Amino acid sequence: MIQVAFGGAGRWLLCAFVLFIGAFALPDEGNAQVTAFKQAVAEAAAKDRDIAAFYQANNYEAIWTGNVGKDRRRRVALFEAIASADDHGLPARRYDAEGLMATLKAARTPRARGFVEVEMSRTFLQLARDMQTGALIPSRVDGGIKRQVPYRERASYLTNFAKSNPRGFFRVLPPKTNEYARLMKEKLRLERLLAAGGWGPKVPEQSLKPGASGNAVVSLRNRLIAMGYLKRSASQSYDQALQAAVQQFQLAHGLATDGVAGPSTINAINTSVQTRLQSVLVAMERERWFNRERGARHVLVNLTDFSARIVDNDRVSFSTRAVVGKNQSDRRSPEFSDVMEFMVINPTWHVPRSIAVKEYLPMMKRNRNAAGHLRLYNSRGQQVSRSAINFNAYNASNFPFAIKQPPSRRNALGLVKFMFPNKYNIYLHDTPAKNLFERAKRDYSHGCIRLQKPFDFAYELLSKQEKNPKAFFHSTLDTGRETVVKLEKEVPVHIIYRTAFTQAKGPVQFRDDVYGRDARIWNALNKAGVSLRAVRG
């Protein structure tokens, strides 16, 4: 469902609404009525441990429903924040401003006022947490989202709000990142485009090449003009200007920048404003889940972009292509954050048990000498000759051997791996399979992140602790021995999944939903009450 909002009229109604709440007078209380109010507060708050603890510490005094100026300011700030929920892509109906106002208006007795006092605190807590750390619990939407959301203690919201400037308190709740601000800006742009009818007719061909002409080329031209990739033109041919615009579009959508509008490019160009807006709304929710310090220097892996970056003070200082987990149930790369502690040069590959028993054991049952680059070790760490093993006597549950691959250029991990120890056994590493990096869609691994330029990645990490990081790296590499190099300053690593993300300059970037996670998040947001909004005026 698409909700239609009117810019000027909507703001006028909001102002009138807030003025009503601010001027609304609740009945004064005599001392005899105070007890009834406090008893109602205690009774209503008893259903929520955090709210009960706050009011008990506050001697059951009102923070919303009194006639003093600070209570009026809090009421106004709360209803203003509810009115802005749609701006943040939050489920406004969850906070039920009209119902809350009606209940407030009907509260003509101390007891009724006590109940609405607690109801306003309950609404406030829901809104405050949603604004700061998201409206959904990510792990309930998709099991591959392992992110630890930085939830604050619920009671602390009420305690801090009671001591703060009400409007100022709400202003600091959403993420203060440049990414969130740019996503909000893109959301408004797309909402206005939605109200204006979108990007026009779709391109009615599956593929177009430079030199082509006709109605399909005109449709391609018009959509690229509407999207902002091409200046207004009357040309009806796939000329050089149109080819350059296609390349810019491809660059912003993670496609091969050949300037040819092939099936993948046409499909992306024909994607609707509604779909792009959904991606932005999901990205804003994800940014709220990620509302934490990322580290002045950190590594950012975006699974949908198949990339890994080193970021210093919000600026990308290094970037490389990456291969991520294949889109299969047991191979998709999880999303989480941890801290990189060291790198291993000339690593040994300790084959994960799941791969050992699912992939290599069946091979060795057919041919004991299969995968000859791998070595087997018993529980005492002793290498075992394959000739001494009856592989057919074992299965996935009783296979007793560890499988390892010694350091070499053929090693599955390549010549260096980057470790941020975690329970998912995910890390970044080199790979001998260099050809995969030339593909636009790069989901081929068992879950770990393979880097196209691992040596350069290592140089950049070591640049903070070595005068000549390249020379240091290669002198260690040349020994051929497995060597652990500890990072003097640990680097946070954030593995994220964004189908919409921004950059300091240039258009918003969009990527395919490789694992279908964003579709599930959008469905959950929509079910919670988030709808697409078309803004007019």
KOLKESE-69039 format. One record per residue (C-alpha): x, y, z; residue in three letters. Coordinates in steps of 0.05 Angstrom, whole numbers, padded with zeros to 5 digits, always signed. Example, Ala and Ser with C-alpha at 12.3 -4.5 7.8 and 13.67 -1.06 7.14 Angstrom:
<sites>
+00246-00090+00156ala
+00273-00021+00143ser
</sites>
This chain:
<sites>
+00000+00000+00000met
+00024+00070-00017ile
+00008+00126+00032gln
-00001+00196+00001val
+00025+00254+00042ala
+00019+00328+00027phe
+00080+00368+00045gly
+00051+00436+00062gly
-00018+00413+00086ala
+00013+00357+00127gly
+00059+00406+00164arg
+00000+00453+00178trp
-00040+00396+00208leu
+00020+00376+00250leu
+00028+00446+00277cys
-00046+00451+00295ala
-00043+00382+00328phe
+00019+00400+00370val
-00011+00467+00390leu
-00073+00431+00415phe
-00031+00383+00456ile
+00012+00439+00485gly
-00048+00482+00504ala
-00091+00424+00527phe
-00107+00434+00601ala
-00114+00375+00647leu
-00154+00383+00712pro
-00116+00410+00772asp
-00111+00365+00831glu
-00120+00377+00904gly
-00079+00341+00955asn
-00136+00292+00967ala
-00133+00270+00894gln
-00058+00259+00891val
-00063+00191+00923thr
-00114+00167+00871ala
-00068+00189+00815phe
-00007+00155+00845lys
-00045+00091+00859gln
-00068+00089+00786ala
+00003+00100+00762val
+00029+00044+00806ala
-00026-00003+00784glu
-00017+00011+00709ala
+00059+00010+00713ala
+00060-00057+00750ala
+00053-00092+00682lys
+00121-00066+00659asp
+00181-00075+00705arg
+00221-00018+00675asp
+00164+00032+00677ile
+00147+00010+00748ala
+00219+00020+00770ala
+00221+00090+00740phe
+00157+00114+00773tyr
+00176+00083+00840gln
+00242+00121+00838ala
+00203+00183+00816asn
+00154+00178+00874asn
+00099+00165+00823tyr
+00100+00238+00800glu
+00075+00257+00731ala
+00123+00273+00675ile
+00070+00279+00620trp
+00002+00297+00648thr
+00016+00355+00695gly
-00003+00426+00679asn
+00067+00453+00691val
+00107+00478+00631gly
+00157+00421+00630lys
+00101+00369+00624asp
+00069+00408+00567arg
+00136+00411+00531arg
+00144+00336+00540arg
+00075+00323+00511arg
+00089+00367+00451val
+00157+00334+00439ala
+00126+00264+00442leu
+00071+00279+00392phe
+00120+00315+00346glu
+00165+00254+00348ala
+00106+00208+00332ile
+00088+00254+00274ala
+00159+00248+00247ser
+00160+00171+00251ala
+00142+00166+00177asp
+00202+00209+00160asp
+00246+00155+00191his
+00209+00097+00158gly
+00181+00074+00225leu
+00111+00043+00235pro
+00073+00106+00257ala
+00010+00066+00271arg
+00048+00029+00326arg
+00048+00093+00367tyr
-00025+00111+00354asp
-00023+00186+00362ala
-00097+00195+00352glu
-00116+00142+00402gly
-00066+00169+00452leu
-00093+00240+00444met
-00165+00216+00452ala
-00147+00179+00516thr
-00111+00241+00542leu
-00170+00285+00525lys
-00218+00238+00561ala
-00175+00235+00625ala
-00217+00279+00670arg
-00205+00244+00736thr
-00140+00232+00775pro
-00147+00157+00766arg
-00157+00163+00691ala
-00099+00211+00687arg
-00055+00161+00723gly
-00070+00108+00671phe
-00057+00155+00612val
+00007+00177+00645glu
+00034+00106+00642val
+00007+00096+00571glu
+00046+00156+00547met
+00109+00128+00579ser
+00096+00061+00546arg
+00088+00095+00478thr
+00149+00137+00490phe
+00192+00076+00506leu
+00170+00040+00443gln
+00183+00101+00399leu
+00249+00119+00431ala
+00277+00049+00423arg
+00251+00042+00352asp
+00283+00109+00332met
+00349+00091+00362gln
+00359+00017+00349thr
+00304-00004+00300gly
+00232-00028+00299ala
+00250-00101+00286leu
+00293-00153+00321ile
+00340-00175+00265pro
+00352-00246+00286ser
+00277-00259+00284arg
+00275-00237+00211val
+00334-00277+00184asp
+00380-00326+00220gly
+00440-00301+00181gly
+00436-00233+00214ile
+00479-00244+00275lys
+00487-00170+00290arg
+00487-00151+00364gln
+00441-00090+00366val
+00465-00039+00417pro
+00401-00037+00458tyr
+00400+00012+00516arg
+00366-00003+00582glu
+00293+00016+00574arg
+00288+00050+00641ala
+00346+00095+00623ser
+00304+00127+00567tyr
+00253+00153+00618leu
+00306+00174+00668thr
+00346+00213+00618asn
+00285+00242+00583phe
+00258+00270+00649ala
+00324+00307+00658lys
+00332+00331+00586ser
+00307+00382+00537asn
+00249+00342+00508pro
+00258+00361+00435arg
+00333+00355+00441gly
+00326+00285+00469phe
+00287+00260+00409phe
+00336+00294+00361arg
+00395+00253+00386val
+00360+00185+00383leu
+00367+00167+00308pro
+00436+00149+00281pro
+00480+00211+00271lys
+00520+00181+00214thr
+00527+00214+00147asn
+00499+00150+00117glu
+00433+00156+00155tyr
+00426+00230+00136ala
+00439+00215+00062arg
+00390+00156+00064leu
+00336+00202+00092met
+00349+00251+00037lys
+00344+00196-00016glu
+00279+00171+00017lys
+00247+00240+00008leu
+00272+00245-00064arg
+00242+00177-00081leu
+00177+00194-00045glu
+00169+00256-00088arg
+00185+00216-00151leu
+00133+00165-00131leu
+00081+00220-00125ala
+00102+00247-00193ala
+00091+00179-00227gly
+00161+00149-00223gly
+00211+00144-00279trp
+00163+00135-00337gly
+00149+00074-00382pro
+00195+00014-00376lys
+00244-00004-00431val
+00207-00055-00474pro
+00269-00094-00496glu
+00314-00144-00461gln
+00377-00117-00492ser
+00400-00055-00529leu
+00468-00038-00557lys
+00502+00027-00579pro
+00480+00046-00649gly
+00408+00022-00638ala
+00349+00069-00648ser
+00273+00068-00640gly
+00221+00070-00586asn
+00258+00025-00537ala
+00319+00071-00541val
+00274+00130-00527val
+00246+00095-00466ser
+00317+00079-00442leu
+00337+00152-00454arg
+00276+00179-00416asn
+00285+00134-00356arg
+00359+00153-00350leu
+00340+00227-00355ile
+00288+00218-00300ala
+00339+00181-00257met
+00390+00237-00265gly
+00442+00200-00306tyr
+00430+00238-00371leu
+00417+00310-00389lys
+00353+00325-00427arg
+00360+00303-00499ser
+00316+00293-00560ala
+00362+00241-00590ser
+00328+00175-00611gln
+00392+00136-00621ser
+00438+00099-00574tyr
+00493+00150-00582asp
+00556+00164-00543gln
+00521+00207-00492ala
+00470+00152-00478leu
+00526+00100-00474gln
+00562+00143-00422ala
+00497+00150-00382ala
+00488+00074-00383val
+00559+00065-00357gln
+00545+00114-00300gln
+00482+00076-00283phe
+00519+00009-00285gln
+00573+00037-00239leu
+00520+00058-00188ala
+00487-00011-00191his
+00547-00057-00187gly
+00543-00079-00259leu
+00597-00088-00311ala
+00610-00018-00339thr
+00611-00036-00413asp
+00559+00015-00434gly
+00516-00040-00464val
+00445-00046-00438ala
+00443-00121-00432gly
+00390-00161-00393pro
+00419-00146-00324ser
+00424-00072-00339thr
+00355-00068-00370ile
+00326-00105-00310asn
+00359-00055-00262ala
+00336+00005-00303ile
+00265-00022-00304asn
+00264-00031-00228thr
+00209+00013-00200ser
+00215+00072-00153val
+00174+00032-00103gln
+00226-00023-00101thr
+00284+00026-00093arg
+00246+00062-00038leu
+00236-00004-00002gln
+00312-00016-00005ser
+00325+00053+00025val
+00275+00041+00081leu
+00308-00026+00097val
+00376+00007+00096ala
+00352+00059+00146met
+00327+00003+00192glu
+00394-00032+00185arg
+00430+00032+00202glu
+00390+00037+00266arg
+00411-00035+00284trp
+00482-00011+00272phe
+00475+00052+00315asn
+00543+00045+00350arg
+00614+00069+00346glu
+00647+00035+00287arg
+00719+00055+00303gly
+00760+00112+00275ala
+00793+00059+00232arg
+00751-00002+00213his
+00741-00054+00160val
+00673-00053+00125leu
+00651-00113+00083val
+00587-00104+00044asn
+00562-00173+00023leu
+00515-00147-00032thr
+00570-00103-00061asp
+00622-00160-00059phe
+00672-00110-00030ser
+00718-00099+00029ala
+00741-00030+00050arg
+00786+00000+00102ile
+00754+00064+00129val
+00792+00118+00166asp
+00751+00174+00198asn
+00692+00163+00151asp
+00737+00163+00089arg
+00754+00101+00049val
+00829+00092+00049ser
+00830+00024+00014phe
+00780-00017-00026ser
+00782-00085-00059thr
+00735-00133-00092arg
+00712-00193-00051ala
+00681-00261-00060val
+00628-00278-00007val
+00589-00340+00014gly
+00549-00376-00038lys
+00473-00367-00035asn
+00461-00435-00004gln
+00432-00449+00064ser
+00498-00471+00096asp
+00545-00424+00059arg
+00515-00354+00064arg
+00562-00305+00099ser
+00532-00280+00165pro
+00527-00207+00186glu
+00563-00188+00249phe
+00618-00145+00279ser
+00682-00166+00313asp
+00754-00142+00322val
+00813-00161+00277met
+00871-00181+00322glu
+00923-00210+00276phe
+00941-00235+00206met
+00972-00301+00189val
+01024-00301+00133ile
+01034-00369+00098asn
+00973-00398+00132pro
+00956-00471+00141thr
+00884-00486+00121trp
+00850-00524+00176his
+00792-00553+00136val
+00727-00541+00174pro
+00695-00606+00195arg
+00632-00591+00156ser
+00673-00587+00091ile
+00716-00647+00111ala
+00658-00694+00120val
+00610-00667+00067lys
+00659-00656+00010glu
+00726-00691+00021tyr
+00705-00755+00057leu
+00659-00776-00001pro
+00715-00762-00050met
+00765-00803-00010met
+00715-00860-00005lys
+00715-00863-00081arg
+00790-00853-00087asn
+00835-00852-00026arg
+00885-00808-00062asn
+00834-00754-00081ala
+00851-00683-00061ala
+00924-00702-00054gly
+00943-00633-00031his
+00910-00646+00036leu
+00940-00682+00096arg
+00905-00721+00150leu
+00921-00720+00224tyr
+00897-00763+00282asn
+00872-00738+00350ser
+00944-00734+00375arg
+00964-00687+00319gly
+01004-00740+00282gln
+01001-00743+00206gln
+00969-00807+00182val
+00983-00842+00116ser
+00921-00851+00073arg
+00942-00922+00058ser
+00929-00939+00131ala
+00857-00913+00129ile
+00794-00950+00107asn
+00753-00889+00088phe
+00691-00931+00076asn
+00689-00947+00151ala
+00672-00875+00167tyr
+00614-00827+00159asn
+00601-00755+00177ala
+00589-00770+00251ser
+00649-00815+00265asn
+00704-00790+00219phe
+00763-00782+00268pro
+00814-00744+00227phe
+00831-00671+00219ala
+00846-00649+00148ile
+00897-00594+00135lys
+00931-00561+00076gln
+01002-00536+00089pro
+01025-00467+00068pro
+01035-00458-00007ser
+01011-00416-00065arg
+00959-00469-00078arg
+00932-00465-00007asn
+00856-00451-00007ala
+00871-00390+00037leu
+00925-00364-00009gly
+00985-00333+00025leu
+00952-00291+00080val
+00890-00291+00123lys
+00863-00237+00169phe
+00834-00260+00235met
+00779-00232+00278phe
+00764-00294+00320pro
+00690-00309+00322asn
+00643-00367+00334lys
+00622-00368+00261tyr
+00693-00385+00237asn
+00691-00328+00187ile
+00753-00289+00166tyr
+00783-00252+00107leu
+00835-00285+00064his
+00874-00291-00001asp
+00855-00344-00053thr
+00888-00378-00112pro
+00821-00374-00151ala
+00834-00304-00179lys
+00788-00312-00239asn
+00725-00304-00196leu
+00740-00231-00182phe
+00726-00213-00254glu
+00652-00232-00246arg
+00600-00181-00227ala
+00563-00229-00180lys
+00614-00260-00133arg
+00581-00309-00084asp
+00623-00372-00088tyr
+00656-00384-00020ser
+00636-00428+00039his
+00623-00364+00079gly
+00691-00332+00089cys
+00710-00268+00051ile
+00762-00275-00004arg
+00800-00212-00024leu
+00824-00194-00093gln
+00882-00152-00066lys
+00901-00185-00001pro
+00973-00162-00002phe
+00953-00089-00011asp
+00902-00099+00044phe
+00957-00124+00089ala
+01003-00065+00072tyr
+00949-00016+00091glu
+00936-00051+00158leu
+01010-00054+00173leu
+01021+00018+00154ser
+01002+00039+00224lys
+01058-00001+00256gln
+01113-00012+00204glu
+01157+00040+00170lys
+01160-00002+00108asn
+01099-00048+00111pro
+01109-00078+00042lys
+01181-00098+00056ala
+01162-00126+00124phe
+01105-00167+00094phe
+01147-00197+00039his
+01207-00212+00083ser
+01159-00253+00127thr
+01125-00284+00066leu
+01191-00305+00036asp
+01207-00350+00095thr
+01152-00397+00073gly
+01136-00409+00146arg
+01068-00398+00178glu
+01075-00333+00217thr
+01026-00296+00261val
+01032-00220+00258val
+00995-00186+00314lys
+00963-00118+00300leu
+00988-00068+00352glu
+00920-00034+00349lys
+00862-00080+00337glu
+00815-00060+00280val
+00739-00069+00284pro
+00709-00110+00227val
+00637-00100+00206his
+00605-00148+00158ile
+00542-00114+00132ile
+00489-00126+00079tyr
+00462-00064+00043arg
+00424-00064-00022thr
+00421+00012-00017ala
+00480+00053+00008phe
+00508+00122-00003thr
+00574+00156-00017gln
+00599+00225-00001ala
+00590+00247-00073lys
+00550+00218-00129gly
+00486+00178-00134pro
+00460+00129-00083val
+00485+00059-00097gln
+00437+00000-00106phe
+00454-00074-00107arg
+00416-00140-00116asp
+00387-00175-00055asp
+00436-00233-00061val
+00409-00275-00003tyr
+00338-00247-00002gly
+00349-00218+00067arg
+00325-00148+00051asp
+00260-00175+00021ala
+00247-00210+00087arg
+00262-00146+00126ile
+00216-00105+00082trp
+00160-00156+00091asn
+00169-00152+00167ala
+00170-00076+00166leu
+00108-00075+00123asn
+00073-00123+00170lys
+00092-00078+00228ala
+00059-00019+00194gly
+00112+00014+00151val
+00083+00035+00084ser
+00111+00070+00022leu
+00096+00144+00022arg
+00086+00188-00038ala
+00099+00261-00019val
+00066+00317-00058arg
+00082+00390-00051gly
</sites>
